[in-house]
Amino acid sequence: MKIDNSSFQRVEEFKYLRTALTNQNSIQKEIKSRLKSVNACYYSVQSLLTSSLLSKNLNINIYRTTMLPVVLYGCETWSLTLRKKRRLRVFENRALRRIIGPRRDERTRERSKLHNEVLNNQYSSPNIFRVIT
């Protein structure tokens, strides 16, 4: 039986089990899609995360249980470059800054930016790369 190859179409990309697959095996679009999804997830729970009624530890637990799995779905198959690692790290730092909030000086009560080192010290869980590896 002979198959006519002219009737087949070349597929550039498609979604399978909510994962974007491309013929170039690029995960750039997948990471972009994941970050888009987690932004939607963040805005759906934003009122909880910015509430002063909940502790920072509880807000971090909400982040770990609702937002982090959205980003990390299918990460076992990713081969990360430095650019993609940086993009994921920027996402994580931005999300944690939103949750933890600005740092205040005790004496002057002035707000200052929360630097990455301080942010990592306050976030006791392993960072996003350790979770992926």
C-alpha positions as CSV (number, residue, x, y, z in Angstrom):
1,M,0.0,0.0,0.0
2,K,1.5,3.3,-1.0
3,I,0.7,6.5,1.0
4,D,0.5,9.8,-0.8
5,N,2.6,12.3,1.3
6,S,1.2,15.3,-0.5
7,S,-2.1,15.0,1.5
8,F,-0.3,15.5,4.9
9,Q,0.0,19.0,6.4
10,R,3.0,20.1,8.4
11,V,2.1,21.1,11.9
12,E,4.2,23.9,13.4
13,E,2.8,23.8,16.9
14,F,-0.1,22.3,18.9
15,K,-1.3,21.9,22.4
16,Y,-1.3,18.4,24.0
17,L,-2.5,18.1,27.6
18,R,-2.2,21.9,28.0
19,T,1.4,21.8,26.9
20,A,2.5,23.7,23.8
21,L,4.6,21.5,21.6
22,T,6.5,22.9,18.6
23,N,8.3,21.2,15.7
24,Q,11.5,23.0,16.8
25,N,11.2,21.6,20.4
26,S,11.2,25.1,21.8
27,I,9.9,25.7,25.2
28,Q,9.9,29.5,24.9
29,K,6.2,29.6,24.0
30,E,5.4,27.1,26.7
31,I,7.0,29.2,29.4
32,K,5.3,32.3,28.1
33,S,2.0,30.5,28.2
34,R,2.6,29.3,31.7
35,L,3.5,32.8,32.9
36,K,0.3,34.1,31.3
37,S,-1.7,31.5,33.1
38,V,-0.1,32.2,36.4
39,N,-0.8,35.9,36.0
40,A,-4.5,35.1,35.6
41,C,-4.2,32.9,38.7
42,Y,-2.6,35.7,40.7
43,Y,-5.3,38.2,39.8
44,S,-7.9,35.7,40.8
45,V,-6.4,35.4,44.3
46,Q,-5.0,38.9,44.5
47,S,-7.5,40.1,47.2
48,L,-6.3,37.3,49.4
49,L,-2.6,37.9,48.9
50,T,-2.9,41.7,49.5
51,S,-5.1,41.4,52.5
52,S,-3.7,42.5,55.8
53,L,-5.8,40.0,57.6
54,L,-3.7,37.1,56.5
55,S,-0.1,36.5,57.6
56,K,2.8,36.5,55.2
57,N,3.4,32.9,55.8
58,L,-0.1,32.0,54.9
59,N,0.1,34.1,51.7
60,I,3.4,32.3,50.8
61,N,1.6,29.0,51.3
62,I,-1.2,30.2,49.0
63,Y,1.5,31.1,46.4
64,R,3.1,27.6,46.8
65,T,-0.1,25.7,46.5
66,T,-2.0,27.7,43.8
67,M,0.4,29.6,41.7
68,L,3.6,27.6,41.6
69,P,2.0,24.4,40.2
70,V,0.5,26.4,37.4
71,V,4.0,27.5,36.3
72,L,5.7,24.2,36.9
73,Y,3.3,21.9,35.1
74,G,5.3,19.9,32.7
75,C,8.7,21.4,33.7
76,E,10.3,17.9,33.8
77,T,10.7,18.1,30.1
78,W,12.2,21.6,29.9
79,S,15.8,22.3,29.0
80,L,16.4,25.7,30.4
81,T,18.8,28.3,29.1
82,L,20.1,31.2,31.1
83,R,17.5,33.5,29.5
84,K,14.6,31.2,30.4
85,K,16.0,30.8,33.9
86,R,16.2,34.5,34.3
87,R,12.6,34.9,33.1
88,L,11.3,32.4,35.7
89,R,13.4,33.9,38.4
90,V,12.0,37.4,37.6
91,F,8.5,36.0,37.8
92,E,9.2,34.4,41.2
93,N,10.8,37.5,42.7
94,R,7.9,39.7,41.4
95,A,5.3,37.4,42.9
96,L,7.1,37.2,46.2
97,R,7.5,41.0,46.3
98,R,3.8,41.4,45.8
99,I,3.1,39.0,48.6
100,I,5.6,40.1,51.1
101,G,5.3,43.8,50.4
102,P,7.8,46.6,50.8
103,R,10.2,46.7,53.6
104,R,9.8,49.4,56.3
105,D,12.5,51.0,58.4
106,E,11.5,50.7,62.0
107,R,12.7,54.2,63.1
108,T,11.8,56.3,60.1
109,R,8.8,54.2,58.9
110,E,10.0,54.8,55.3
111,R,9.4,52.2,52.7
112,S,12.3,50.7,50.7
113,K,12.7,48.2,48.0
114,L,13.0,44.6,49.0
115,H,16.3,43.4,47.6
116,N,16.7,39.8,46.2
117,E,18.9,38.6,49.0
118,V,16.4,39.8,51.7
119,L,13.6,38.4,49.7
120,N,15.3,35.0,49.4
121,N,15.9,34.9,53.1
122,Q,12.3,35.6,53.9
123,Y,11.1,32.9,51.5
124,S,12.2,29.8,53.2
125,S,11.3,27.3,50.5
126,P,13.7,26.4,47.7
127,N,13.7,28.7,44.7
128,I,12.0,27.8,41.4
129,F,15.2,26.2,39.9
130,R,15.7,23.8,42.8
131,V,12.1,22.7,42.4
132,I,12.6,22.2,38.7
133,T,15.8,20.2,39.1
